């Protein structure tokens, strides 16, 4: 059974679990950052309470991942490697849909094909491509 525990920014265990999850992510899985943040930066981010809902996911006796919902209704989920592929992610997404009824989006890095397949299997459909430029570094170039 999947259980959600609301992230407490003052709870050292919660901060550690979330940081461990970040550390386990591969570069192709990230959209929000390309470089691992320092722990102090991670703590500041968690303390800023950026999501309308943010949970650690527990199954049995241990933490298996986290999930969140942004103010734009973007759903994020990440599981520890040992918990992937066993249906926990599917159960967690279903629980999020029940707890926070409405429309959901999932922003997925283009190279993260496993997440794309996961969300498509959950009934999400592809609606857009998003492009990015860092600091407008190419804005002065002409074509």
Backbone bond lengths (Angstrom), bond angles and torsions (degrees), N, CA, C in turn:
res aa  C-N    CA-C-N  psi(-1)  N-CA   C-N-CA  omega(-1)  CA-C   N-CA-C  phi
1 X - - - 1.456 - - 1.525 109.70 -
2 X 1.305 116.13 133.11 1.458 122.87 177.76 1.520 109.03 -85.47
3 X 1.316 115.56 134.53 1.467 121.63 178.24 1.519 108.17 -127.03
4 X 1.331 116.72 139.30 1.461 122.05 175.93 1.522 109.41 -102.84
5 X 1.331 115.75 138.65 1.458 122.67 173.19 1.523 106.16 -125.22
6 X 1.336 117.05 121.56 1.461 120.22 -179.83 1.522 110.78 -59.30
7 X 1.330 115.37 134.57 1.458 120.43 179.13 1.527 108.86 -65.25
8 X 1.320 115.46 128.92 1.464 123.00 176.26 1.530 107.20 -109.50
9 X 1.346 117.90 110.29 1.461 121.06 -177.08 1.531 114.59 -60.80
10 X 1.320 116.75 -15.85 1.469 120.61 -179.81 1.530 112.21 -97.31
11 X 1.321 116.93 -1.91 1.457 121.27 -177.38 1.531 109.53 -92.29
12 X 1.320 116.95 114.42 1.471 122.05 -176.73 1.528 111.65 -60.08
13 X 1.322 117.23 -36.89 1.460 119.60 179.17 1.528 110.72 -65.10
14 X 1.322 117.18 -43.27 1.456 120.98 178.40 1.528 110.70 -60.94
15 X 1.334 116.30 -45.83 1.464 120.55 178.90 1.527 111.02 -59.66
16 X 1.312 116.57 -40.71 1.458 121.01 -180.00 1.512 112.72 -67.10
17 X 1.331 117.16 -41.75 1.459 120.91 179.17 1.526 109.65 -63.71
18 X 1.326 117.12 -46.33 1.460 120.70 -179.94 1.527 111.49 -62.08
19 X 1.322 116.66 -40.33 1.472 120.12 179.57 1.529 110.25 -67.62
20 X 1.306 117.14 -38.84 1.469 120.62 176.93 1.524 111.02 -62.10
21 X 1.330 116.37 -39.18 1.461 120.01 176.72 1.523 110.97 -62.85
22 X 1.329 116.61 -43.85 1.466 120.53 177.14 1.523 110.84 -59.37
23 X 1.307 115.34 -43.20 1.459 121.10 -177.33 1.524 111.19 -64.15
24 X 1.310 117.08 -30.27 1.456 120.73 -177.52 1.529 112.92 -80.94
25 X 1.329 117.67 -20.02 1.460 120.15 -178.44 1.524 111.01 -64.21
26 X 1.309 114.08 140.23 1.458 121.33 175.92 1.532 108.67 -87.91
27 X 1.341 118.23 153.00 1.475 120.06 -178.54 1.529 114.05 -53.84
28 X 1.325 118.32 -36.28 1.472 119.82 -178.50 1.529 112.62 -71.33
29 X 1.330 117.72 -9.89 1.455 121.09 -179.44 1.526 112.37 -93.32
30 X 1.306 117.42 -10.54 1.462 121.23 -173.50 1.518 112.58 -95.50
31 X 1.312 114.60 141.66 1.456 121.65 169.17 1.524 108.40 -113.24
32 X 1.326 116.63 -39.97 1.460 121.41 -169.54 1.524 114.99 -80.27
33 X 1.316 118.76 -24.99 1.460 118.76 179.09 1.521 110.60 -151.16
34 X 1.327 114.45 148.73 1.457 120.83 -179.74 1.526 111.35 -105.16
35 X 1.313 116.06 -19.08 1.460 122.02 -178.84 1.523 107.87 -122.05
36 X 1.313 116.01 137.66 1.464 120.75 179.12 1.531 109.50 -61.46
37 X 1.336 117.40 124.86 1.472 119.20 179.18 1.531 110.94 -71.66
38 X 1.324 115.12 154.16 1.459 120.19 172.30 1.526 108.01 -67.01
39 X 1.328 116.61 155.58 1.464 120.13 -177.48 1.528 111.26 -58.78
40 X 1.337 118.19 -39.77 1.471 120.96 179.94 1.533 110.86 -61.96
41 X 1.328 117.19 -38.02 1.464 120.66 177.53 1.528 110.36 -67.77
42 X 1.319 115.50 -38.11 1.464 121.14 177.12 1.529 110.20 -61.86
43 X 1.312 117.03 -46.51 1.466 121.09 179.09 1.529 110.38 -59.74
44 X 1.337 116.54 -45.06 1.472 119.94 179.54 1.529 110.68 -60.65
45 X 1.319 116.88 -39.54 1.465 120.29 178.30 1.526 110.79 -63.39
46 X 1.313 117.01 -47.89 1.466 120.48 -179.64 1.530 110.04 -61.94
47 X 1.325 116.78 -42.85 1.469 120.69 -179.82 1.526 112.38 -65.13
48 X 1.335 117.90 -23.17 1.468 120.56 179.55 1.531 112.27 -73.31
49 X 1.336 116.93 -7.83 1.462 123.72 179.34 1.536 111.45 48.04
50 X 1.350 116.19 63.57 1.465 120.36 -173.25 1.523 115.34 -75.21
51 X 1.324 118.03 -11.25 1.464 121.04 -173.67 1.525 111.04 -116.31
52 X 1.325 116.15 153.23 1.463 118.98 176.71 1.521 110.82 -78.10
53 X 1.312 116.41 -20.73 1.463 121.63 174.22 1.526 107.10 -149.87
54 X 1.330 116.20 134.20 1.461 120.90 -179.85 1.520 107.21 -147.24
55 X 1.318 115.35 121.96 1.454 120.96 -175.22 1.531 111.44 -129.27
56 X 1.311 114.40 145.71 1.456 120.60 162.72 1.515 105.91 -87.08
57 X 1.311 115.80 143.59 1.467 120.50 -179.37 1.522 107.90 -103.83
58 X 1.319 114.43 128.39 1.460 121.16 179.47 1.517 108.31 -119.56
59 X 1.312 116.11 138.85 1.459 120.85 171.90 1.515 106.37 -135.18
60 X 1.306 114.89 127.34 1.459 118.26 -175.50 1.518 109.47 64.85
61 X 1.302 116.44 -125.90 1.470 120.79 -176.48 1.521 114.50 -97.90
62 X 1.329 117.97 -4.29 1.453 117.23 -172.78 1.512 115.17 -130.46
63 X 1.321 114.21 162.09 1.453 122.11 175.90 1.521 108.49 -73.59
64 X 1.328 115.87 136.58 1.457 119.85 179.86 1.530 112.95 -122.40
65 X 1.336 118.16 -11.75 1.456 120.05 179.55 1.505 112.18 169.19
66 X 1.331 114.25 -163.78 1.466 120.21 176.46 1.521 109.18 -146.39
67 X 1.313 114.67 159.87 1.458 122.01 176.64 1.529 108.00 -145.68
68 X 1.334 115.14 152.49 1.464 119.36 -178.67 1.515 109.99 -149.69
69 X 1.323 114.92 165.08 1.454 123.00 176.21 1.525 107.83 -133.27
70 X 1.345 116.37 121.53 1.463 121.02 -179.00 1.531 110.20 -81.40
71 X 1.333 117.22 165.83 1.465 119.32 175.52 1.536 113.13 -59.53
72 X 1.342 117.77 -21.87 1.465 121.92 177.64 1.533 111.77 -88.16
73 X 1.338 116.73 8.54 1.466 124.16 179.19 1.527 112.50 70.02
74 X 1.328 116.64 30.06 1.458 121.94 175.31 1.522 108.13 -88.90
75 X 1.313 114.65 126.88 1.454 122.15 -178.76 1.521 109.07 -96.40
76 X 1.314 115.53 130.31 1.457 120.51 174.82 1.513 109.69 -123.74
77 X 1.320 115.80 144.65 1.459 120.58 177.04 1.517 108.01 -148.92
78 X 1.321 115.71 140.41 1.458 120.32 173.12 1.518 107.98 -146.33
79 X 1.317 115.13 132.96 1.462 121.40 179.44 1.514 110.20 -114.41
80 X 1.322 115.28 148.41 1.451 119.26 171.19 1.525 108.57 -59.43
81 X 1.302 115.92 149.33 1.464 121.22 -177.14 1.533 112.67 -52.50
82 X 1.333 116.83 -40.78 1.465 119.46 -178.17 1.526 113.08 -65.84
83 X 1.331 117.34 -17.01 1.460 121.43 -177.13 1.526 112.88 -102.01
84 X 1.321 117.51 -3.74 1.457 121.23 -177.36 1.527 110.67 -79.49
85 X 1.336 114.88 145.51 1.450 121.03 173.90 1.516 116.05 85.39
86 X 1.329 117.94 3.53 1.458 119.82 -178.07 1.511 114.61 -110.86
87 X 1.332 117.96 11.13 1.454 120.91 178.17 1.524 114.63 94.23
88 X 1.335 118.12 -5.16 1.469 120.43 -179.63 1.521 110.59 -63.81
89 X 1.320 117.43 -44.22 1.461 121.11 -179.99 1.518 111.87 -59.06
90 X 1.305 116.08 -43.44 1.466 120.75 178.85 1.524 110.87 -61.81
91 X 1.325 116.88 -45.10 1.472 120.41 178.86 1.530 111.03 -64.56
92 X 1.320 116.70 -37.65 1.471 120.35 -179.79 1.530 111.04 -67.68
93 X 1.323 117.48 -43.35 1.467 119.77 178.51 1.528 110.25 -63.68
94 X 1.311 117.73 -42.21 1.473 120.40 177.56 1.525 111.36 -60.05
95 X 1.331 116.84 -40.25 1.463 120.35 177.91 1.530 110.79 -65.50
96 X 1.340 117.71 -40.48 1.471 120.49 176.98 1.528 110.52 -60.90
97 X 1.324 116.77 -42.94 1.464 120.57 179.50 1.526 111.21 -61.99
98 X 1.331 116.75 -35.59 1.469 120.87 178.82 1.524 111.50 -73.17
99 X 1.331 116.81 -42.52 1.464 120.80 -176.36 1.521 113.24 -72.79
100 X 1.323 117.00 -28.68 1.469 121.69 -174.89 1.532 109.35 -131.66
101 X 1.338 118.14 70.31 1.467 121.01 -175.42 1.528 112.17 -57.45
102 X 1.296 115.21 146.89 1.467 121.39 178.63 1.516 109.99 137.04
103 X 1.325 114.85 -168.87 1.455 121.21 179.00 1.526 110.52 -80.28
104 X 1.311 115.91 147.56 1.458 122.18 178.93 1.520 109.64 -130.86
105 X 1.325 114.94 150.12 1.452 122.93 172.21 1.525 107.57 -122.37
106 X 1.321 116.31 156.61 1.460 121.26 173.62 1.525 107.04 -135.37
107 X 1.320 116.91 111.63 1.461 121.15 176.10 1.516 108.16 -87.96
108 X 1.326 116.19 122.74 1.458 121.63 -173.93 1.519 108.68 -128.54
109 X 1.328 116.14 134.23 1.459 120.46 175.94 1.531 109.21 -58.81
110 X 1.337 118.05 137.66 1.464 120.59 -177.72 1.526 114.01 -56.27
111 X 1.302 117.71 -29.69 1.470 120.58 -178.94 1.527 112.96 -85.06
112 X 1.332 117.57 -3.90 1.460 121.01 -178.45 1.531 109.90 -93.20
113 X 1.315 114.56 72.78 1.464 119.62 -175.21 1.528 112.76 -67.00
114 X 1.326 117.83 -29.41 1.469 119.78 178.34 1.532 110.26 -62.98
115 X 1.331 117.92 -43.09 1.465 120.56 178.05 1.524 111.21 -68.07
116 X 1.318 116.76 -36.99 1.461 119.46 177.27 1.526 110.36 -59.82
117 X 1.324 116.77 -47.13 1.469 120.57 179.18 1.528 110.59 -63.48
118 X 1.333 116.88 -40.59 1.463 121.15 -179.77 1.524 110.63 -59.02
119 X 1.347 117.07 -52.34 1.455 119.82 -176.33 1.528 111.74 -68.74
120 X 1.331 117.94 -35.20 1.462 119.73 175.33 1.529 110.35 -62.87
121 X 1.328 116.95 -40.46 1.476 120.52 178.03 1.532 111.22 -65.57
122 X 1.332 117.17 -25.32 1.465 121.26 178.33 1.530 112.02 -84.02
123 X 1.342 117.41 -1.80 1.459 120.84 178.09 1.518 114.73 102.40
124 X 1.333 118.49 -2.64 1.465 120.78 175.97 1.532 107.78 -71.02
125 X 1.343 116.30 150.52 1.458 118.90 176.93 1.529 109.68 -124.86
126 X 1.321 114.79 149.17 1.456 121.91 -179.08 1.523 109.60 -71.19
127 X 1.353 117.56 126.72 1.463 119.66 -177.17 1.527 114.22 -123.92
128 X 1.349 118.89 -16.83 1.462 117.95 -177.42 1.516 111.40 -161.88
129 X 1.316 114.68 164.67 1.459 123.72 168.70 1.524 105.50 -114.58
130 X 1.303 117.77 139.36 1.457 121.98 178.98 1.527 108.59 -117.33
131 X 1.324 116.84 136.04 1.459 121.56 -179.63 1.521 109.53 -113.61
132 X 1.318 116.24 156.31 1.462 122.12 -172.96 1.525 109.88 -139.85
133 X 1.336 115.92 143.20 1.459 122.10 169.45 1.517 107.25 -135.50
134 X 1.307 116.36 133.66 1.457 120.49 -176.86 1.511 110.42 -86.33
135 X 1.316 116.88 116.14 1.466 122.62 174.21 1.513 115.13 61.77
136 X 1.303 117.77 16.33 1.456 119.51 179.40 1.515 113.36 63.57
137 X 1.338 116.83 30.55 1.464 120.78 -173.49 1.522 113.60 -60.51
138 X 1.329 118.50 -20.90 1.438 121.66 -178.92 1.533 111.97 -105.42
139 X 1.307 117.21 7.01 1.474 120.92 -173.85 1.523 112.06 -64.39
140 X 1.326 118.61 -29.06 1.455 120.35 -177.74 1.524 113.06 -85.45
141 X 1.317 118.01 -8.47 1.462 121.73 179.54 1.531 109.70 -78.12
142 X 1.293 116.45 143.53 1.457 119.81 176.04 1.517 108.63 -103.97
143 X 1.310 114.90 156.42 1.466 119.24 179.78 1.488 111.53 -107.33
